Amino acid sequence: MRELHIWDLPHERVYIKLEKEFQNKLFLDAKEKFGSWTTLAKHMDCNGRSLMNWAYDKNFSSLPVIIKIASITGTTLDTIEKKCNCDIYRKEN
């Protein structure tokens, strides 16, 4: 039987929810590397307000954003998967 990992899912339409404290630390660590939400958002080609919301609120975050944040912070995708609350949302067109 083949295992299915979150990174195997279609990135453009998958949103995940991480454990709150882990999600907060992950996003704040990434922000610290760039100095501000604005600079981090420019690097990631997304909205700074969205990054702040994902860091402080218990919202679903898009899988591509989580993967980029993990890369910036040096967090493994295995760790990300372990911290996933198993709430996965597929966005319909």
Buried (B, 14 or more C-beta within 10 A) or exposed (E): EEEEEBBEBEBEEBBBBBBEEBBBBBBBBBBEEBEEBBEBBEEBEBEBEBBBEBBEEEEBBBBEBBBBBBEBBEBEBEBBBEBBBEEBEEEEE
